[in-house]
Each structure stands twice: as C-alpha cells, then as structure tokens.
C-alpha cells in the first residue's frame, strides 16, 4: 500500500509539472509570440517575426549574464523597462527590429518571472 501511495504521489507531481510547463508555453506564445519566434519554426512565423527569436534572446542572456536568478531578473527588468543601453544584441539586430516597447501594461511581473524562468532554465 505504501508503494502505491508513493507511486500515485509521484504521478500527480509529474502531471502537475507537465501541466505547468504546458501552461507556461501557452503564456510564452500568447505574450511573446506576437513578435518573437517561439516554438516550432514555420514559414508563417518567420514572415511575421518582428523581434529576435526567443531562443536567441535566451542564448544571449545565458552568455552574458551568469547565474540563473540574475538572468531571470535581467529579462524581467528588460521587458518592463527596455533601454538601448541594456541591449545584448549587435547594432544590425537593432537596425532590423528596433527597440522593444515596455510591456508594463501587458503582463504582470509575476507572470513575467515565471515565463523568464521557463525560457531560461527549461526551454532553451
């Protein structure tokens, strides 16, 4: 009986984690996917992309900023308070896409922290 209880607990924990990750991916697609390339690449997504792809952003942040919490904090701060001096991309990228507008009115800080952690530690 004890083994069965442990097995059920493990299954429920795994199911909750999978659900949470699916929910986070939906949040990424909804909040970020209008401009950034997320998920599977398609011709349609490439044509409407008006900002660097999410995998490229995650890679830049991981390259230039050390420590998971610092990376998350950087992403949250940049999305809410974007400034040219914070840009990690070269001038060619800025010329192509311009600067990101603040998302203060579009997303809560709590949701943005969850999305940032997901993108930086789980997805890319």
N, C-alpha and C positions, 0 to 999 in steps of 0.2 A: 504494500500500500504506500509506503514512504517513497519508493522509487517512482510510482505512478504520480504522486503529488509533485515530486521534483520535476518529472518529465512534463507535466501539464504547465507548471510554472515557467519552465524554460521555453516551451512552445508559445505561451502567451507573451512572454518577454520578447521573443524573436518576432512574433506577429506585430506587436506594438512598434518595434523598431522599424520593420518594413513599412508599416502604415505611416509612421512619422517621416521616413525618407521619401515615400511617395508624395505625401503632403508637402514636404519641402520642395520637391522637384516641381510640383504644381505652382507653388509660390514663386519659384525662380522663373518659370515660364510666364506666369502672369505679370510679375513685377519687373522682370529684367528682359524677357524675351521679345518685347516690342521693339527694342533697339539692338540688343546684344544677341549673338548667335548662342543658343542653348540647345542641349540635347542632340538629337540626330541631325546631321547636316543634310540639307536638301537645297535644290536649286532655288526654290521659292524663298527659303530663309536667307540664303546668300544674297539674293537680289534685294531684300528689304532690310538687311543689316545696316544700321546707321551708327554703330558703335563697335569697338573691338569685341571679338568673341569672348565669352565668359572664361573659356579655358586659357586664353591668352592673358586675361586680367589676373586670374589665379596664379598662373606661372610667374608673371612679373612680380606680384606681391610676394610670393614664396622666395623668389630670387633676391629681392632687395630688402626684405624685412624678415628678421629672424625671430622666431617664437610664435607659437600658434595664437596666443591672446593678442600680441602686438599686431599680427596680420589681420585678425578679425577687427580689432579697434581701428586700424588704418582703413579698411574697407568701409566700415560703418561711417567713420568720420568723413571719408571722401565722398560717399554717396549723399550724405546730408549737407556737407559743406565743401563742394568741389572748388578747387582753386588751381589755376595753372601751375603754381609752384609745387603742387603735390603730384603732378603727373609723372608717371613712371615710364610712359611711352615716348618714343622719339618724336621729333617735330613732324616727320612725314605722317605719322598716325594722327597727330593733332590737326594737320592740314586736311587730311581726308575726312575726319569725323567731327572736328571741332571739339568744344568742351562740353562735358556733361552738365546738364542743368541740375540744380538741387532737387532732391526727392523728398524734402521735409514734409511736404503736404501729401505725398503719395503713399508713404509707407511708415509704419511705426518703427521706432528704434528697436523694440523687442523683436519684431519680425525680421528686421534687417540683420540683427545679431544672429538669429537662427539661420537665416539664409547664408550669411557670410561664413559661419562655421561650417555649414553643409558644403558650400562651394570650395572652401579652402582645405578642409580635412577629409571629406568623404568623396567628393565627386570628381575633382580634377587633380 
